[in-house]
Amino acid sequence: MKKQSKFAALLVLLALLSGSLGACSPFDVGELAGQEDTQQDLVTVGFSQLGSESAWRTANTKSVQDALTTENGFFLLYDNARQLQDQQIKDLRSFISQRVDAIVFCPVEEEGWETVLGEAYEAGVPVIALDRNIATKNQSLLAAFLGEDMRTEGVNAGLWLEKTLQEEGRQDEDIRIAVLEGTEGSSAAEGRSEGFLAIASRNQNWHFAAQADAQFTRAKGREVMKRFLSEFDDIDVVVAQNDEMALGALEAIESAGRLYNEDGRKLILISFDGSREALEAVRDGEIDLDVECNPLSGPALRELIENILSGKSYEKVNYLPEQVFTRENVDEYLDSRAY
Ligand code: GYE
């Protein structure tokens, strides 16, 4: 190597170590090289998963674990908060005190993160919100968000219903809708409600007959749907904000013999996620629409962490690609569905 290029290489190295390259990252890249005392050159990531309420969540956890492996240069600390925000805050604090290089967390709720994220920021630990987002005015508390566009998912559900009712010539008929909502205060539930409402509000014939929190679980979906069925005899559409609740609701609907009304018209069932079991119900004509929510964020997460820690430029808000499934296209996807 010529003297000059040796010097240039040294300068680049020094710049990298001091964090002055890639001014877009406010975090100390020196930490990347500082792990050798503990996990020999691995990047230590603390991952706080919010719980294990659904097949979607299991697939999401696996995707992260498969991407942040030691072979790929990561040492992953994993905690499961079992739907408790307090527990999740404790998990984040424990990651900070262990001096991890980065924190990834799926926020169970949107609100209430300022204090702990402020502590991470003070400690120089970049935090990525995965899957669900947080509500904060202080955008610098998060290094980045990587997840799904819940509002667009809700809009897509509304657009499909609008089109379907038009095709059936029911655009002026009174349509009674029951909603099984996901965890109250979560960005997933809020976003899907907001998006669906945006379309509902321009359809004067859509009426919200019933809505209740069924916590994204199958057992709650079944229980709440059973109650709806006993209280209302004229539900036309059920919007379940995830597959677990839709599958629970379907059990309640079928055991009450209410999948078809007296005129032989099928109750329209809309779901979100696109898990294998729900896609099978789409194929079998039980669920009419499943709006995909993509849990396979691991590879994009890995790249994002690498970019943040090495000071490269990166997008602060990142959405995963998603689509919608109906009986018309579901066969193409069922075979390869791993979750
Ligand atoms: O739809 C659901 C889950 O946050 C996108 O959480 C997520 C939702 C997903 O448990 O199944």
Residues whose N, C-alpha, C, O or C-beta is under 5 A from the ligand:
A	BS01	GYE	E53 S54 W56 R57 D131 R132 A188 F216 Q241 N242 F272 D273 C293
